[in-house]
Amino acid sequence: MERTRDIHVSLPDTLLESLDRVARERRVRRAQLVREAVAGFLSRVEAERVQREMADYVEALADHSEDFVAETDAHTVHRLLRETKW
């Protein structure tokens, strides 16, 4: 099992009341909800980072994509002409 550590977090009353209400509804401890919330948040942050990196990568390749498409189209046409039985 993964090692855990205790932390102290101050929450506004309204947030704590909502946390307690959801914990009661789900019949879980408050700490479990906090762990789930933090894990979900970190997962979304990581997904956003990956999306930004992918967008940057696509943008960097955008200048070359027209050449790639033209070369690929030309290659496909040549291959089809070569392989088609007339």
Jmol script that loads the backbone (N, CA, C; Angstrom):
load data "model"
ATOM      1  N   MET A   1       0.824  -1.179   0.000  1.00  0.00           N
ATOM      2  CA  MET A   1       0.000   0.000   0.000  1.00  0.00           C
ATOM      3  C   MET A   1       0.875   1.251   0.000  1.00  0.00           C
ATOM      4  N   GLU A   2       0.430   2.257  -0.723  1.00  0.00           N
ATOM      5  CA  GLU A   2       1.204   3.490  -0.821  1.00  0.00           C
ATOM      6  C   GLU A   2       1.236   4.221   0.517  1.00  0.00           C
ATOM      7  N   ARG A   3       2.394   4.760   0.824  1.00  0.00           N
ATOM      8  CA  ARG A   3       2.568   5.511   2.071  1.00  0.00           C
ATOM      9  C   ARG A   3       1.723   6.783   2.020  1.00  0.00           C
ATOM     10  N   THR A   4       1.131   7.149   3.116  1.00  0.00           N
ATOM     11  CA  THR A   4       0.341   8.379   3.194  1.00  0.00           C
ATOM     12  C   THR A   4       0.942   9.313   4.233  1.00  0.00           C
ATOM     13  N   ARG A   5       0.626  10.593   4.098  1.00  0.00           N
ATOM     14  CA  ARG A   5       1.089  11.602   5.045  1.00  0.00           C
ATOM     15  C   ARG A   5      -0.073  12.500   5.409  1.00  0.00           C
ATOM     16  N   ASP A   6      -0.015  13.020   6.601  1.00  0.00           N
ATOM     17  CA  ASP A   6      -1.045  13.947   7.064  1.00  0.00           C
ATOM     18  C   ASP A   6      -0.683  15.367   6.649  1.00  0.00           C
ATOM     19  N   ILE A   7      -1.713  16.131   6.266  1.00  0.00           N
ATOM     20  CA  ILE A   7      -1.539  17.555   6.007  1.00  0.00           C
ATOM     21  C   ILE A   7      -2.655  18.300   6.730  1.00  0.00           C
ATOM     22  N   HIS A   8      -2.447  19.572   6.917  1.00  0.00           N
ATOM     23  CA  HIS A   8      -3.468  20.406   7.553  1.00  0.00           C
ATOM     24  C   HIS A   8      -3.941  21.414   6.518  1.00  0.00           C
ATOM     25  N   VAL A   9      -5.253  21.486   6.317  1.00  0.00           N
ATOM     26  CA  VAL A   9      -5.829  22.416   5.349  1.00  0.00           C
ATOM     27  C   VAL A   9      -6.969  23.161   6.022  1.00  0.00           C
ATOM     28  N   SER A  10      -6.922  24.471   5.953  1.00  0.00           N
ATOM     29  CA  SER A  10      -8.025  25.285   6.476  1.00  0.00           C
ATOM     30  C   SER A  10      -9.034  25.505   5.358  1.00  0.00           C
ATOM     31  N   LEU A  11     -10.312  25.295   5.671  1.00  0.00           N
ATOM     32  CA  LEU A  11     -11.379  25.465   4.687  1.00  0.00           C
ATOM     33  C   LEU A  11     -12.417  26.447   5.211  1.00  0.00           C
ATOM     34  N   PRO A  12     -13.010  27.221   4.323  1.00  0.00           N
ATOM     35  CA  PRO A  12     -14.125  28.074   4.748  1.00  0.00           C
ATOM     36  C   PRO A  12     -15.277  27.198   5.244  1.00  0.00           C
ATOM     37  N   ASP A  13     -16.077  27.736   6.150  1.00  0.00           N
ATOM     38  CA  ASP A  13     -17.188  26.977   6.731  1.00  0.00           C
ATOM     39  C   ASP A  13     -18.110  26.392   5.664  1.00  0.00           C
ATOM     40  N   THR A  14     -18.433  27.172   4.654  1.00  0.00           N
ATOM     41  CA  THR A  14     -19.375  26.687   3.633  1.00  0.00           C
ATOM     42  C   THR A  14     -18.812  25.490   2.875  1.00  0.00           C
ATOM     43  N   LEU A  15     -17.514  25.531   2.598  1.00  0.00           N
ATOM     44  CA  LEU A  15     -16.889  24.411   1.892  1.00  0.00           C
ATOM     45  C   LEU A  15     -16.848  23.170   2.777  1.00  0.00           C
ATOM     46  N   LEU A  16     -16.531  23.355   4.041  1.00  0.00           N
ATOM     47  CA  LEU A  16     -16.498  22.236   4.980  1.00  0.00           C
ATOM     48  C   LEU A  16     -17.887  21.632   5.167  1.00  0.00           C
ATOM     49  N   GLU A  17     -18.904  22.474   5.231  1.00  0.00           N
ATOM     50  CA  GLU A  17     -20.277  21.971   5.361  1.00  0.00           C
ATOM     51  C   GLU A  17     -20.671  21.144   4.138  1.00  0.00           C
ATOM     52  N   SER A  18     -20.298  21.610   2.963  1.00  0.00           N
ATOM     53  CA  SER A  18     -20.593  20.849   1.737  1.00  0.00           C
ATOM     54  C   SER A  18     -19.834  19.532   1.721  1.00  0.00           C
ATOM     55  N   LEU A  19     -18.583  19.576   2.148  1.00  0.00           N
ATOM     56  CA  LEU A  19     -17.769  18.364   2.209  1.00  0.00           C
ATOM     57  C   LEU A  19     -18.395  17.350   3.161  1.00  0.00           C
ATOM     58  N   ASP A  20     -18.804  17.806   4.324  1.00  0.00           N
ATOM     59  CA  ASP A  20     -19.429  16.914   5.303  1.00  0.00           C
ATOM     60  C   ASP A  20     -20.748  16.336   4.778  1.00  0.00           C
ATOM     61  N   ARG A  21     -21.528  17.158   4.100  1.00  0.00           N
ATOM     62  CA  ARG A  21     -22.809  16.686   3.554  1.00  0.00           C
ATOM     63  C   ARG A  21     -22.579  15.572   2.535  1.00  0.00           C
ATOM     64  N   VAL A  22     -21.628  15.787   1.621  1.00  0.00           N
ATOM     65  CA  VAL A  22     -21.346  14.772   0.604  1.00  0.00           C
ATOM     66  C   VAL A  22     -20.762  13.522   1.253  1.00  0.00           C
ATOM     67  N   ALA A  23     -19.919  13.690   2.246  1.00  0.00           N
ATOM     68  CA  ALA A  23     -19.348  12.535   2.953  1.00  0.00           C
ATOM     69  C   ALA A  23     -20.455  11.700   3.593  1.00  0.00           C
ATOM     70  N   ARG A  24     -21.422  12.373   4.207  1.00  0.00           N
ATOM     71  CA  ARG A  24     -22.550  11.635   4.805  1.00  0.00           C
ATOM     72  C   ARG A  24     -23.360  10.917   3.725  1.00  0.00           C
ATOM     73  N   GLU A  25     -23.639  11.617   2.630  1.00  0.00           N
ATOM     74  CA  GLU A  25     -24.427  11.017   1.548  1.00  0.00           C
ATOM     75  C   GLU A  25     -23.738   9.782   0.970  1.00  0.00           C
ATOM     76  N   ARG A  26     -22.438   9.850   0.845  1.00  0.00           N
ATOM     77  CA  ARG A  26     -21.682   8.723   0.275  1.00  0.00           C
ATOM     78  C   ARG A  26     -21.242   7.711   1.323  1.00  0.00           C
ATOM     79  N   ARG A  27     -21.452   8.064   2.558  1.00  0.00           N
ATOM     80  CA  ARG A  27     -21.040   7.206   3.679  1.00  0.00           C
ATOM     81  C   ARG A  27     -19.534   6.904   3.645  1.00  0.00           C
ATOM     82  N   VAL A  28     -18.773   7.955   3.459  1.00  0.00           N
ATOM     83  CA  VAL A  28     -17.312   7.848   3.488  1.00  0.00           C
ATOM     84  C   VAL A  28     -16.774   8.938   4.406  1.00  0.00           C
ATOM     85  N   ARG A  29     -15.528   8.788   4.756  1.00  0.00           N
ATOM     86  CA  ARG A  29     -14.898   9.795   5.604  1.00  0.00           C
ATOM     87  C   ARG A  29     -14.555  11.035   4.775  1.00  0.00           C
ATOM     88  N   ARG A  30     -14.499  12.122   5.474  1.00  0.00           N
ATOM     89  CA  ARG A  30     -14.146  13.404   4.869  1.00  0.00           C
ATOM     90  C   ARG A  30     -12.796  13.309   4.143  1.00  0.00           C
ATOM     91  N   ALA A  31     -11.814  12.673   4.770  1.00  0.00           N
ATOM     92  CA  ALA A  31     -10.476  12.560   4.178  1.00  0.00           C
ATOM     93  C   ALA A  31     -10.512  11.829   2.839  1.00  0.00           C
ATOM     94  N   GLN A  32     -11.383  10.824   2.723  1.00  0.00           N
ATOM     95  CA  GLN A  32     -11.497  10.087   1.460  1.00  0.00           C
ATOM     96  C   GLN A  32     -11.965  11.014   0.342  1.00  0.00           C
ATOM     97  N   LEU A  33     -12.947  11.857   0.639  1.00  0.00           N
ATOM     98  CA  LEU A  33     -13.428  12.805  -0.370  1.00  0.00           C
ATOM     99  C   LEU A  33     -12.336  13.789  -0.771  1.00  0.00           C
ATOM    100  N   VAL A  34     -11.579  14.251   0.205  1.00  0.00           N
ATOM    101  CA  VAL A  34     -10.493  15.188  -0.095  1.00  0.00           C
ATOM    102  C   VAL A  34      -9.454  14.507  -0.981  1.00  0.00           C
ATOM    103  N   ARG A  35      -9.098  13.258  -0.674  1.00  0.00           N
ATOM    104  CA  ARG A  35      -8.141  12.520  -1.512  1.00  0.00           C
ATOM    105  C   ARG A  35      -8.660  12.395  -2.938  1.00  0.00           C
ATOM    106  N   GLU A  36      -9.947  12.023  -3.071  1.00  0.00           N
ATOM    107  CA  GLU A  36     -10.540  11.879  -4.406  1.00  0.00           C
ATOM    108  C   GLU A  36     -10.546  13.207  -5.157  1.00  0.00           C
ATOM    109  N   ALA A  37     -10.876  14.282  -4.450  1.00  0.00           N
ATOM    110  CA  ALA A  37     -10.917  15.602  -5.088  1.00  0.00           C
ATOM    111  C   ALA A  37      -9.532  16.032  -5.559  1.00  0.00           C
ATOM    112  N   VAL A  38      -8.529  15.833  -4.718  1.00  0.00           N
ATOM    113  CA  VAL A  38      -7.163  16.207  -5.090  1.00  0.00           C
ATOM    114  C   VAL A  38      -6.685  15.353  -6.257  1.00  0.00           C
ATOM    115  N   ALA A  39      -6.947  14.050  -6.209  1.00  0.00           N
ATOM    116  CA  ALA A  39      -6.533  13.164  -7.303  1.00  0.00           C
ATOM    117  C   ALA A  39      -7.213  13.568  -8.610  1.00  0.00           C
ATOM    118  N   GLY A  40      -8.500  13.880  -8.551  1.00  0.00           N
ATOM    119  CA  GLY A  40      -9.216  14.308  -9.749  1.00  0.00           C
ATOM    120  C   GLY A  40      -8.673  15.610 -10.298  1.00  0.00           C
ATOM    121  N   PHE A  41      -8.391  16.556  -9.411  1.00  0.00           N
ATOM    122  CA  PHE A  41      -7.833  17.838  -9.835  1.00  0.00           C
ATOM    123  C   PHE A  41      -6.477  17.646 -10.502  1.00  0.00           C
ATOM    124  N   LEU A  42      -5.602  16.870  -9.872  1.00  0.00           N
ATOM    125  CA  LEU A  42      -4.272  16.645 -10.436  1.00  0.00           C
ATOM    126  C   LEU A  42      -4.350  15.911 -11.767  1.00  0.00           C
ATOM    127  N   SER A  43      -5.292  15.016 -11.904  1.00  0.00           N
ATOM    128  CA  SER A  43      -5.491  14.313 -13.172  1.00  0.00           C
ATOM    129  C   SER A  43      -5.890  15.296 -14.267  1.00  0.00           C
ATOM    130  N   ARG A  44      -6.797  16.219 -13.954  1.00  0.00           N
ATOM    131  CA  ARG A  44      -7.215  17.229 -14.938  1.00  0.00           C
ATOM    132  C   ARG A  44      -6.060  18.156 -15.300  1.00  0.00           C
ATOM    133  N   VAL A  45      -5.267  18.552 -14.310  1.00  0.00           N
ATOM    134  CA  VAL A  45      -4.113  19.412 -14.572  1.00  0.00           C
ATOM    135  C   VAL A  45      -3.142  18.707 -15.519  1.00  0.00           C
ATOM    136  N   GLU A  46      -2.888  17.427 -15.282  1.00  0.00           N
ATOM    137  CA  GLU A  46      -1.984  16.658 -16.145  1.00  0.00           C
ATOM    138  C   GLU A  46      -2.555  16.540 -17.549  1.00  0.00           C
ATOM    139  N   ALA A  47      -3.856  16.281 -17.665  1.00  0.00           N
ATOM    140  CA  ALA A  47      -4.489  16.178 -18.985  1.00  0.00           C
ATOM    141  C   ALA A  47      -4.384  17.503 -19.734  1.00  0.00           C
ATOM    142  N   GLU A  48      -4.572  18.613 -19.039  1.00  0.00           N
ATOM    143  CA  GLU A  48      -4.438  19.929 -19.667  1.00  0.00           C
ATOM    144  C   GLU A  48      -3.010  20.161 -20.138  1.00  0.00           C
ATOM    145  N   ARG A  49      -2.031  19.730 -19.341  1.00  0.00           N
ATOM    146  CA  ARG A  49      -0.624  19.883 -19.726  1.00  0.00           C
ATOM    147  C   ARG A  49      -0.336  19.099 -20.990  1.00  0.00           C
ATOM    148  N   VAL A  50      -0.814  17.863 -21.051  1.00  0.00           N
ATOM    149  CA  VAL A  50      -0.595  17.025 -22.232  1.00  0.00           C
ATOM    150  C   VAL A  50      -1.274  17.647 -23.448  1.00  0.00           C
ATOM    151  N   GLN A  51      -2.487  18.167 -23.275  1.00  0.00           N
ATOM    152  CA  GLN A  51      -3.185  18.807 -24.390  1.00  0.00           C
ATOM    153  C   GLN A  51      -2.418  20.025 -24.888  1.00  0.00           C
ATOM    154  N   ARG A  52      -1.874  20.822 -23.963  1.00  0.00           N
ATOM    155  CA  ARG A  52      -1.072  21.986 -24.374  1.00  0.00           C
ATOM    156  C   ARG A  52       0.159  21.546 -25.145  1.00  0.00           C
ATOM    157  N   GLU A  53       0.840  20.509 -24.654  1.00  0.00           N
ATOM    158  CA  GLU A  53       2.030  20.016 -25.346  1.00  0.00           C
ATOM    159  C   GLU A  53       1.680  19.506 -26.737  1.00  0.00           C
ATOM    160  N   MET A  54       0.560  18.797 -26.848  1.00  0.00           N
ATOM    161  CA  MET A  54       0.135  18.294 -28.155  1.00  0.00           C
ATOM    162  C   MET A  54      -0.210  19.452 -29.087  1.00  0.00           C
ATOM    163  N   ALA A  55      -0.899  20.463 -28.579  1.00  0.00           N
ATOM    164  CA  ALA A  55      -1.247  21.623 -29.400  1.00  0.00           C
ATOM    165  C   ALA A  55       0.014  22.345 -29.861  1.00  0.00           C
ATOM    166  N   ASP A  56       0.987  22.490 -28.971  1.00  0.00           N
ATOM    167  CA  ASP A  56       2.255  23.118 -29.345  1.00  0.00           C
ATOM    168  C   ASP A  56       2.962  22.303 -30.420  1.00  0.00           C
ATOM    169  N   TYR A  57       2.951  20.990 -30.273  1.00  0.00           N
ATOM    170  CA  TYR A  57       3.589  20.099 -31.248  1.00  0.00           C
ATOM    171  C   TYR A  57       2.910  20.221 -32.607  1.00  0.00           C
ATOM    172  N   VAL A  58       1.581  20.197 -32.610  1.00  0.00           N
ATOM    173  CA  VAL A  58       0.834  20.318 -33.867  1.00  0.00           C
ATOM    174  C   VAL A  58       1.107  21.670 -34.508  1.00  0.00           C
ATOM    175  N   GLU A  59       1.142  22.714 -33.693  1.00  0.00           N
ATOM    176  CA  GLU A  59       1.412  24.051 -34.227  1.00  0.00           C
ATOM    177  C   GLU A  59       2.811  24.122 -34.829  1.00  0.00           C
ATOM    178  N   ALA A  60       3.772  23.484 -34.173  1.00  0.00           N
ATOM    179  CA  ALA A  60       5.142  23.482 -34.692  1.00  0.00           C
ATOM    180  C   ALA A  60       5.226  22.743 -36.018  1.00  0.00           C
ATOM    181  N   LEU A  61       4.401  21.720 -36.193  1.00  0.00           N
ATOM    182  CA  LEU A  61       4.419  20.953 -37.438  1.00  0.00           C
ATOM    183  C   LEU A  61       3.542  21.567 -38.523  1.00  0.00           C
ATOM    184  N   ALA A  62       2.717  22.531 -38.163  1.00  0.00           N
ATOM    185  CA  ALA A  62       1.754  23.092 -39.117  1.00  0.00           C
ATOM    186  C   ALA A  62       2.439  23.654 -40.352  1.00  0.00           C
ATOM    187  N   ASP A  63       3.596  24.272 -40.178  1.00  0.00           N
ATOM    188  CA  ASP A  63       4.305  24.832 -41.330  1.00  0.00           C
ATOM    189  C   ASP A  63       4.727  23.758 -42.316  1.00  0.00           C
ATOM    190  N   HIS A  64       4.941  22.552 -41.839  1.00  0.00           N
ATOM    191  CA  HIS A  64       5.416  21.467 -42.690  1.00  0.00           C
ATOM    192  C   HIS A  64       4.297  20.558 -43.171  1.00  0.00           C
ATOM    193  N   SER A  65       3.112  20.705 -42.624  1.00  0.00           N
ATOM    194  CA  SER A  65       2.033  19.768 -42.937  1.00  0.00           C
ATOM    195  C   SER A  65       1.595  19.855 -44.389  1.00  0.00           C
ATOM    196  N   GLU A  66       1.606  21.047 -44.963  1.00  0.00           N
ATOM    197  CA  GLU A  66       1.203  21.189 -46.364  1.00  0.00           C
ATOM    198  C   GLU A  66       2.133  20.393 -47.272  1.00  0.00           C
ATOM    199  N   ASP A  67       3.436  20.481 -47.023  1.00  0.00           N
ATOM    200  CA  ASP A  67       4.404  19.710 -47.811  1.00  0.00           C
ATOM    201  C   ASP A  67       4.182  18.217 -47.620  1.00  0.00           C
ATOM    202  N   PHE A  68       3.929  17.810 -46.377  1.00  0.00           N
ATOM    203  CA  PHE A  68       3.715  16.392 -46.092  1.00  0.00           C
ATOM    204  C   PHE A  68       2.495  15.869 -46.834  1.00  0.00           C
ATOM    205  N   VAL A  69       1.399  16.636 -46.791  1.00  0.00           N
ATOM    206  CA  VAL A  69       0.177  16.210 -47.475  1.00  0.00           C
ATOM    207  C   VAL A  69       0.418  16.121 -48.971  1.00  0.00           C
ATOM    208  N   ALA A  70       1.094  17.098 -49.537  1.00  0.00           N
ATOM    209  CA  ALA A  70       1.374  17.078 -50.979  1.00  0.00           C
ATOM    210  C   ALA A  70       2.234  15.878 -51.349  1.00  0.00           C
ATOM    211  N   GLU A  71       3.273  15.617 -50.560  1.00  0.00           N
ATOM    212  CA  GLU A  71       4.143  14.470 -50.836  1.00  0.00           C
ATOM    213  C   GLU A  71       3.385  13.162 -50.677  1.00  0.00           C
ATOM    214  N   THR A  72       2.566  13.068 -49.654  1.00  0.00           N
ATOM    215  CA  THR A  72       1.791  11.853 -49.424  1.00  0.00           C
ATOM    216  C   THR A  72       0.794  11.631 -50.547  1.00  0.00           C
ATOM    217  N   ASP A  73       0.101  12.686 -50.959  1.00  0.00           N
ATOM    218  CA  ASP A  73      -0.848  12.567 -52.070  1.00  0.00           C
ATOM    219  C   ASP A  73      -0.139  12.133 -53.343  1.00  0.00           C
ATOM    220  N   ALA A  74       0.998  12.747 -53.624  1.00  0.00           N
ATOM    221  CA  ALA A  74       1.744  12.398 -54.833  1.00  0.00           C
ATOM    222  C   ALA A  74       2.208  10.947 -54.768  1.00  0.00           C
ATOM    223  N   HIS A  75       2.692  10.526 -53.625  1.00  0.00           N
ATOM    224  CA  HIS A  75       3.147   9.148 -53.466  1.00  0.00           C
ATOM    225  C   HIS A  75       1.987   8.181 -53.669  1.00  0.00           C
ATOM    226  N   THR A  76       0.832   8.504 -53.116  1.00  0.00           N
ATOM    227  CA  THR A  76      -0.348   7.644 -53.253  1.00  0.00           C
ATOM    228  C   THR A  76      -0.775   7.539 -54.705  1.00  0.00           C
ATOM    229  N   VAL A  77      -0.785   8.653 -55.411  1.00  0.00           N
ATOM    230  CA  VAL A  77      -1.162   8.644 -56.832  1.00  0.00           C
ATOM    231  C   VAL A  77      -0.182   7.788 -57.622  1.00  0.00           C
ATOM    232  N   HIS A  78       1.098   7.972 -57.414  1.00  0.00           N
ATOM    233  CA  HIS A  78       2.109   7.176 -58.132  1.00  0.00           C
ATOM    234  C   HIS A  78       1.954   5.690 -57.824  1.00  0.00           C
ATOM    235  N   ARG A  79       1.715   5.362 -56.567  1.00  0.00           N
ATOM    236  CA  ARG A  79       1.544   3.955 -56.201  1.00  0.00           C
ATOM    237  C   ARG A  79       0.306   3.372 -56.860  1.00  0.00           C
ATOM    238  N   LEU A  80      -0.786   4.102 -56.846  1.00  0.00           N
ATOM    239  CA  LEU A  80      -2.014   3.612 -57.485  1.00  0.00           C
ATOM    240  C   LEU A  80      -1.830   3.426 -58.985  1.00  0.00           C
ATOM    241  N   LEU A  81      -1.158   4.372 -59.611  1.00  0.00           N
ATOM    242  CA  LEU A  81      -0.904   4.237 -61.054  1.00  0.00           C
ATOM    243  C   LEU A  81      -0.030   3.018 -61.332  1.00  0.00           C
ATOM    244  N   ARG A  82       0.937   2.794 -60.494  1.00  0.00           N
ATOM    245  CA  ARG A  82       1.859   1.679 -60.678  1.00  0.00           C
ATOM    246  C   ARG A  82       1.165   0.342 -60.421  1.00  0.00           C
ATOM    247  N   GLU A  83       0.278   0.279 -59.424  1.00  0.00           N
ATOM    248  CA  GLU A  83      -0.318  -0.990 -59.022  1.00  0.00           C
ATOM    249  C   GLU A  83      -1.635  -1.310 -59.720  1.00  0.00           C
ATOM    250  N   THR A  84      -2.224  -0.347 -60.384  1.00  0.00           N
ATOM    251  CA  THR A  84      -3.512  -0.580 -61.045  1.00  0.00           C
ATOM    252  C   THR A  84      -3.294  -1.291 -62.371  1.00  0.00           C
ATOM    253  N   LYS A  85      -4.098  -2.325 -62.593  1.00  0.00           N
ATOM    254  CA  LYS A  85      -4.032  -3.037 -63.873  1.00  0.00           C
ATOM    255  C   LYS A  85      -4.978  -2.341 -64.831  1.00  0.00           C
ATOM    256  N   TRP A  86      -4.448  -1.845 -65.913  1.00  0.00           N
ATOM    257  CA  TRP A  86      -5.240  -1.092 -66.890  1.00  0.00           C
ATOM    258  C   TRP A  86      -5.738  -1.997 -67.940  1.00  0.00           C
TER     259      TRP A  86
END
end "model"
wireframe off; spacefill off
backbone 0.3
color backbone group
